[in-house]
Amino acid sequence: MSNVTPHQSPPKSSWIRIPDGTRVKHRHEALEGVIDGLTELVAGSTRNPDGRTQYRINIGEPTRHLLTEDDLCIVLDRDDLVIMLRQKEPYRRCVTESLRSRFSDDRFIKCPPIETATDPVRRTRKPSHG
């Protein structure tokens, strides 16, 4: 009779990866961009909680920066949902709930409203006296 120890899987990490396409902003610098994947070819000594990766952040073609989740804030729209490329509201709502369960409120920032040519511009008029 042999003593065989049943294989036990390692405990699952509580790390929740921020999905590709999520708009993020650097917590201490003016960098803002979109998550464009993970890389295991890390720069420097900091890594994500998985211990081996960093996020690739696209801040405009062809520029990419390698940052860890500790460096990032997640950008929200006016409805307090994460801003993501090419994703509809139900999926963004699910991602928002998942990320809110992992990160503190100070890690989420509201995107300032963007004025476009189609947005009405409010002007104050001086009352006419006459």
C-alpha positions as CSV (number, residue, x, y, z in Angstrom):
1,M,0.0,0.0,0.0
2,S,1.5,3.4,-1.0
3,N,0.7,6.7,0.6
4,V,-0.6,8.8,-2.3
5,T,-1.5,12.3,-1.5
6,P,-4.3,13.6,-3.7
7,H,-3.4,16.5,-5.9
8,Q,-4.6,19.7,-4.5
9,S,-4.8,22.8,-6.7
10,P,-3.2,25.9,-5.4
11,P,-5.5,28.4,-3.8
12,K,-7.2,30.7,-6.3
13,S,-5.9,34.3,-6.3
14,S,-8.3,37.1,-5.5
15,W,-6.8,39.1,-8.4
16,I,-9.3,40.4,-10.9
17,R,-7.8,41.4,-14.1
18,I,-9.0,44.7,-15.6
19,P,-10.3,43.7,-19.0
20,D,-8.7,44.9,-22.3
21,G,-10.4,48.0,-23.7
22,T,-11.0,49.5,-20.3
23,R,-10.1,53.3,-20.1
24,V,-7.7,54.0,-17.3
25,K,-5.7,56.9,-16.0
26,H,-2.3,56.9,-14.2
27,R,-2.8,57.7,-10.5
28,H,0.1,60.1,-10.3
29,E,0.9,61.3,-13.8
30,A,-1.2,62.7,-16.6
31,L,-1.2,59.5,-18.7
32,E,-4.6,58.3,-19.8
33,G,-5.3,55.4,-22.2
34,V,-6.8,52.0,-22.8
35,I,-5.7,48.6,-21.5
36,D,-4.2,46.7,-24.4
37,G,-3.4,43.4,-22.8
38,L,-0.9,42.0,-20.3
39,T,2.8,41.4,-20.7
40,E,5.2,39.1,-18.8
41,L,8.2,41.1,-20.2
42,V,8.0,43.5,-17.2
43,A,9.9,46.7,-16.8
44,G,11.2,47.4,-13.4
45,S,10.4,45.5,-10.2
46,T,6.7,46.2,-9.8
47,R,4.1,43.6,-11.0
48,N,0.4,43.0,-10.8
49,P,-0.9,40.9,-7.9
50,D,-0.4,37.7,-10.0
51,G,3.3,38.3,-9.5
52,R,4.4,38.1,-13.1
53,T,2.6,40.6,-15.4
54,Q,2.1,44.3,-16.1
55,Y,-0.7,46.0,-18.1
56,R,0.1,47.4,-21.6
57,I,-1.6,50.8,-21.7
58,N,-2.2,52.3,-25.2
59,I,-2.0,56.1,-24.8
60,G,-2.1,56.8,-28.5
61,E,-0.5,55.0,-31.5
62,P,2.2,53.8,-31.4
63,T,2.9,54.6,-27.7
64,R,2.4,51.9,-25.0
65,H,3.4,52.1,-21.4
66,L,3.8,49.2,-18.9
67,L,2.0,49.8,-15.6
68,T,0.7,47.8,-12.7
69,E,-2.8,48.0,-11.3
70,D,-1.5,49.9,-8.3
71,D,-0.6,52.7,-10.8
72,L,-4.1,52.9,-12.3
73,C,-7.5,54.5,-11.8
74,I,-10.5,53.2,-13.7
75,V,-12.4,55.9,-15.7
76,L,-16.2,56.0,-15.4
77,D,-18.8,57.6,-17.7
78,R,-21.6,59.8,-16.5
79,D,-23.7,56.7,-15.6
80,D,-20.8,55.5,-13.3
81,L,-20.0,52.6,-15.6
82,V,-16.5,51.7,-16.7
83,I,-15.6,53.2,-20.1
84,M,-14.7,50.4,-22.5
85,L,-14.0,50.2,-26.2
86,R,-16.7,48.4,-28.3
87,Q,-18.7,47.1,-25.3
88,K,-22.4,47.5,-24.7
89,E,-24.0,48.7,-21.4
90,P,-24.9,45.2,-19.9
91,Y,-21.3,44.0,-20.2
92,R,-19.9,47.3,-18.9
93,R,-22.3,47.1,-15.9
94,C,-21.1,43.6,-15.1
95,V,-17.4,44.6,-15.4
96,T,-18.1,47.7,-13.2
97,E,-19.7,45.6,-10.4
98,S,-16.8,43.1,-10.6
99,L,-14.1,45.8,-10.4
100,R,-16.0,47.7,-7.6
101,S,-15.9,44.5,-5.5
102,R,-12.1,44.6,-5.8
103,F,-11.0,48.2,-5.8
104,S,-11.7,51.0,-3.3
105,D,-13.8,54.0,-4.4
106,D,-10.7,56.3,-4.8
107,R,-9.6,54.1,-7.7
108,F,-12.5,55.2,-9.8
109,I,-12.6,58.6,-11.5
110,K,-15.4,60.3,-13.4
111,C,-14.7,61.3,-16.9
112,P,-15.3,65.0,-17.5
113,P,-18.1,65.6,-20.0
114,I,-16.8,66.1,-23.5
115,E,-18.2,69.0,-25.5
116,T,-18.7,68.3,-29.2
117,A,-20.0,70.3,-32.1
118,T,-23.4,68.7,-31.5
119,D,-23.6,69.6,-27.8
120,P,-25.7,72.7,-27.1
121,V,-23.6,75.6,-25.9
122,R,-25.1,77.6,-23.1
123,R,-24.5,81.3,-23.4
124,T,-25.6,83.9,-21.0
125,R,-27.2,86.9,-22.6
126,K,-27.4,90.3,-21.0
127,P,-30.9,91.5,-20.8
128,S,-31.7,94.1,-23.3
129,H,-32.8,97.5,-22.0
130,G,-34.9,99.3,-24.4
